[in-house]
Amino acid sequence: MTVTRKPPRLGVAMAGLAAAVGTAALTLVSPTGGGLAAVATVFVAVGSLAGSRRLLGIGSITLCVGVLVAGGLAGAGAGPLLVGGIAAALSWDLGEHAVGLGEQLGRGTDVTRNLVTHAAGSVSVGAVAGAVTFGVYSAAAGGQPVVALVFLLVGAIALVSAVR
């Protein structure tokens, strides 16, 4: 019996969906940020499908750059930036998890429960980090520049990555 050491398709779809949600949020407020996010979504999808951690990482970083561009150049509001930042962290986390499962168990193994449980936990952590970030932004929004939100967003992404 041969084991195909590729990520499970459901994990690839979850990572791609997270990146696509970030792309949609950024495209609504910034064509440049949305364009970068679209390129990032392709990298995330191809990287997670092929099991390439490098391409997956490039895609997630490019999505983060799209968030920074949307916040810095287009002056996007807090909502789309938070969604884009959390989507970047989720796409990387879910893609990494899928690649790891593919390396260890192969594509033919039923890992649906594992993937869904991991995704639910990651989304929960992202939602809490986003809520805290938005709360801090709202409390300090009196005259603060959007760049302050971008730095808070980077902190939220670091928090989500550290919990992993």
N, C-alpha and C positions, 0 to 999 in steps of 0.2 A: 504494500500500500504506500502510495506517495503522498506526502504532505506538501501542499502549496503554501509556502511561507509568505503569503500576502495578507494585508489587513482585511478584516471582514467588511463586506459591502455596506452593512448597516453603519459601521463606524465611519467609513468614508463618507457616507451620505450625511451623517450627523455633523462631521467637521465642515463639509461643504455648505450645509444649511446654515451653520453658525456664521460662516464667512459671508454668505449671501445676505443674511439679515443685516450684518454690519454694512455691507455694500449698499443695500437699499436705504438704510438710515442716512448714510453719508451722501448718497446721490441726491436725496431730497434737498439738501442744504448747500452742497458744494460740488459743481461739476468736476473740478480738479481732484478733490478728495474722493469723490465717487469713482472717478476713472482709476485712480490708484487702487482703490478698494476692489474694483472689478478685476484688475490684474492680479491682486492678492488672492481673490477667490479662485482664479484659475490655478495659481501656484499651490494653494491649499488642497484643491481637489486632485490635481495631478500628483502632488507629493504624497498625500495620504493614500491614493489609489496604488501608486507604485511602491509605497513603503519607504519613501525617501525622507528621512528626517530633515535633511538639508533643504529640500524644496518646500517642505511644510513650514520650516522655520522662516525661510525667505518670505513665504506668503503671509505668515502671521506678522512679521516685522513690517512688511509693506502695508498691511492693513493698519497697523499702528501709525505709520507715517501718514497714511490717508486721514486718520483721525487728527493728527497734528496739523496737517495742511488745512483741513476743514475748519479747525478751531482758530488757527493763526491767520490764514489768508481770507477765509470767507466769514469769519466771525460767527460761526454756527453757535446755536444755543446749546444749553446743557444736555438736553434730551438726546439729540442725535449723537453727540460726542460720547455720552455714556454708553449708549447702545453700541456704537462702533468699537469703543474700547473693550467692553465686555465681550463683544463678538470676537474680537481679535484674540483675547485670552481663551475663550471657549474653543475657537477653531483650533488653536494650537494644542490645548489640553486634550480635546476629544480626538484629534488626529494622532497625537503621540500615543494615546491609550490604544487606539486601533492598530497603530504600527506595532506596538509592543505585543498585543494579543496575536497579531499575525505572525510575528517572529516566534512566539512561544507555542502557539496552538495551531496556527495555520488557518486558512480561509474556510475549510470544510467543517470546522467545529462550530456547534451552536453556542454562541456567546451573547445571545440577545439580552438575557437577564443582566449579565455583567455590564454590557454597554449602556443599557437603560438606567441601571442603578448609578453608574459612574456619571452619566450625563445629568441625571436628576441632582446629584450632589454638587456637581460643578455649576449648574445653573443656579442652584440655591446659594452657593457661595458668591457667585457673580451678582445675584440680585441683592444680597445683603451688602456687598461692597458698593454696588451702585446706589443703594438707598442711603448708605452712610455718606458717600461722596456727594450726592445731591443735597442731603441735609446740611452738610458743612458748607456747600456752595450757597444754598439758600440763606443760611445764617450770616454768611460773610459777603453776600451779593451787593451790599451797599457801596457802589462805586468801584468794585474790584474789576480788573480787566478779565477778559475771557482767557488770557494766558494763565491766570490763576486756576481756572477750572481745568485747563489742560494738564497742569502739574498735579492737581488733585486726581485727575484721571490716570495719569501715569502711576501715581501712588496706589490707586485702586487695582490697576493691572498687576503691579508688583505684589500686592496683597493676595490676589487670586493665584498668582504663580507660586507664591511662597506656601500657600496652603496645600498645594499639590504635593 
